[in-house]
């Protein structure tokens, strides 16, 4: 009878997808350069988190702050991460733009 996956089953399926993705990029002959393979792997992992994989759904990705983080950063004149933001959903779409801005890719 169909049922909801358990938390452990979801974790297992996600990690299996990570390994399938590693294996795919390891054997990708169209991208023999190590940098290209690493970029492809990173892009694919972000796409998996974002929900652009038929094998698994998208996932929520939020900062996991310690209770004292805000006070610490604020007292040191630094910005802090919010507790309630989900950055997933478009990570793979923004990946190459950030790489270009940082000068890692042309």
KOLVEX-278190 format. One record per residue (C-alpha): z, x, y. Coordinates in Angstrom, 2 decimals. Each point is the difference from the previous one (the first is absolute). Example, Ala and Ser with C-alpha at 12.3 -4.5 7.8 and 13.67 -1.06 7.14 Angstrom:
2
<kolmar c3="7.80" c1="12.30" c2="-4.50"/>
<kolmar c3="-0.66" c1="1.37" c2="3.44"/>
This chain:
106
<kolmar c3="0.00" c1="0.00" c2="0.00"/>
<kolmar c3="-0.93" c1="1.44" c2="3.42"/>
<kolmar c3="2.89" c1="1.24" c2="2.12"/>
<kolmar c3="0.77" c1="2.09" c2="3.05"/>
<kolmar c3="0.06" c1="3.75" c2="-0.55"/>
<kolmar c3="3.42" c1="1.64" c2="0.14"/>
<kolmar c3="0.73" c1="2.63" c2="2.64"/>
<kolmar c3="-0.21" c1="2.71" c2="-2.66"/>
<kolmar c3="-3.36" c1="-1.33" c2="-1.23"/>
<kolmar c3="-1.38" c1="0.02" c2="3.56"/>
<kolmar c3="1.22" c1="3.57" c2="0.46"/>
<kolmar c3="-1.61" c1="0.99" c2="-3.31"/>
<kolmar c3="-3.33" c1="-1.64" c2="0.89"/>
<kolmar c3="-0.03" c1="1.70" c2="3.40"/>
<kolmar c3="0.72" c1="3.43" c2="-1.51"/>
<kolmar c3="-2.66" c1="-0.56" c2="-2.66"/>
<kolmar c3="-2.48" c1="-0.75" c2="2.78"/>
<kolmar c3="0.99" c1="3.24" c2="1.74"/>
<kolmar c3="-0.75" c1="1.92" c2="-3.22"/>
<kolmar c3="-3.33" c1="-1.79" c2="-0.46"/>
<kolmar c3="-0.88" c1="0.93" c2="3.58"/>
<kolmar c3="0.93" c1="3.67" c2="-0.57"/>
<kolmar c3="-2.15" c1="0.08" c2="-3.12"/>
<kolmar c3="-2.91" c1="-1.59" c2="1.84"/>
<kolmar c3="0.03" c1="2.61" c2="2.78"/>
<kolmar c3="0.58" c1="2.86" c2="-2.42"/>
<kolmar c3="-3.24" c1="-0.93" c2="-1.77"/>
<kolmar c3="-2.02" c1="-1.05" c2="3.08"/>
<kolmar c3="-3.06" c1="2.27" c2="-0.21"/>
<kolmar c3="-1.48" c1="-1.19" c2="3.29"/>
<kolmar c3="2.85" c1="1.68" c2="1.85"/>
<kolmar c3="0.47" c1="3.45" c2="-1.59"/>
<kolmar c3="1.89" c1="1.48" c2="3.00"/>
<kolmar c3="3.81" c1="-0.13" c2="-0.34"/>
<kolmar c3="0.47" c1="-1.22" c2="3.60"/>
<kolmar c3="-2.44" c1="-2.87" c2="-0.58"/>
<kolmar c3="1.80" c1="-0.94" c2="-3.22"/>
<kolmar c3="3.39" c1="0.07" c2="1.74"/>
<kolmar c3="-1.30" c1="-2.13" c2="2.88"/>
<kolmar c3="-1.51" c1="-2.42" c2="-2.50"/>
<kolmar c3="3.25" c1="-0.19" c2="-1.93"/>
<kolmar c3="2.04" c1="-0.62" c2="3.16"/>
<kolmar c3="-2.45" c1="-2.67" c2="1.20"/>
<kolmar c3="0.07" c1="-1.72" c2="-3.40"/>
<kolmar c3="3.80" c1="0.01" c2="-0.14"/>
<kolmar c3="0.18" c1="-1.52" c2="3.47"/>
<kolmar c3="-2.58" c1="-2.62" c2="-1.04"/>
<kolmar c3="2.18" c1="-0.83" c2="-3.01"/>
<kolmar c3="3.03" c1="-0.51" c2="2.26"/>
<kolmar c3="-2.10" c1="-2.07" c2="2.42"/>
<kolmar c3="-1.16" c1="-2.35" c2="-2.73"/>
<kolmar c3="-3.63" c1="1.11" c2="-0.26"/>
<kolmar c3="0.19" c1="0.49" c2="-3.75"/>
<kolmar c3="-0.82" c1="-2.66" c2="-2.55"/>
<kolmar c3="2.57" c1="1.51" c2="-2.39"/>
<kolmar c3="3.10" c1="-0.58" c2="2.16"/>
<kolmar c3="0.92" c1="-2.02" c2="3.10"/>
<kolmar c3="0.86" c1="1.47" c2="3.38"/>
<kolmar c3="3.53" c1="1.13" c2="0.69"/>
<kolmar c3="2.34" c1="-0.14" c2="2.97"/>
<kolmar c3="0.78" c1="3.41" c2="1.48"/>
<kolmar c3="2.90" c1="0.12" c2="2.44"/>
<kolmar c3="2.34" c1="2.68" c2="1.34"/>
<kolmar c3="3.24" c1="0.26" c2="-1.95"/>
<kolmar c3="2.43" c1="1.04" c2="2.71"/>
<kolmar c3="3.60" c1="1.01" c2="-0.50"/>
<kolmar c3="2.41" c1="-2.20" c2="1.96"/>
<kolmar c3="0.83" c1="2.89" c2="2.33"/>
<kolmar c3="-3.58" c1="1.13" c2="0.69"/>
<kolmar c3="-0.54" c1="-1.98" c2="3.20"/>
<kolmar c3="3.25" c1="1.20" c2="1.59"/>
<kolmar c3="-0.71" c1="3.60" c2="-1.01"/>
<kolmar c3="-3.53" c1="0.10" c2="1.40"/>
<kolmar c3="0.94" c1="-1.93" c2="3.12"/>
<kolmar c3="2.92" c1="2.38" c2="0.72"/>
<kolmar c3="-2.44" c1="2.94" c2="-0.32"/>
<kolmar c3="-2.53" c1="-1.57" c2="2.38"/>
<kolmar c3="-2.50" c1="-0.68" c2="-2.79"/>
<kolmar c3="-1.89" c1="-3.07" c2="-1.15"/>
<kolmar c3="0.96" c1="-1.68" c2="-3.26"/>
<kolmar c3="-1.80" c1="-2.03" c2="-2.63"/>
<kolmar c3="0.35" c1="-3.79" c2="-0.01"/>
<kolmar c3="1.51" c1="-1.76" c2="-3.00"/>
<kolmar c3="-2.51" c1="-2.82" c2="-0.14"/>
<kolmar c3="-3.54" c1="1.37" c2="0.10"/>
<kolmar c3="-2.51" c1="0.02" c2="-2.85"/>
<kolmar c3="-2.61" c1="2.74" c2="0.48"/>
<kolmar c3="-2.01" c1="-0.84" c2="-3.13"/>
<kolmar c3="-3.17" c1="-2.04" c2="-0.02"/>
<kolmar c3="-2.24" c1="2.32" c2="2.01"/>
<kolmar c3="1.16" c1="3.52" c2="-0.89"/>
<kolmar c3="-3.20" c1="0.95" c2="-1.81"/>
<kolmar c3="-2.09" c1="-1.39" c2="2.87"/>
<kolmar c3="1.76" c1="2.22" c2="2.55"/>
<kolmar c3="0.27" c1="3.09" c2="-2.24"/>
<kolmar c3="-3.21" c1="1.76" c2="1.01"/>
<kolmar c3="0.40" c1="-0.77" c2="3.72"/>
<kolmar c3="3.41" c1="1.69" c2="0.00"/>
<kolmar c3="-1.40" c1="2.96" c2="-1.95"/>
<kolmar c3="-2.74" c1="0.40" c2="2.59"/>
<kolmar c3="2.46" c1="-0.28" c2="2.90"/>
<kolmar c3="2.15" c1="2.72" c2="-1.56"/>
<kolmar c3="-3.03" c1="2.21" c2="-0.59"/>
<kolmar c3="0.18" c1="-0.05" c2="-3.81"/>
<kolmar c3="-3.42" c1="-1.59" c2="-0.37"/>
<kolmar c3="-3.09" c1="-0.19" c2="2.19"/>
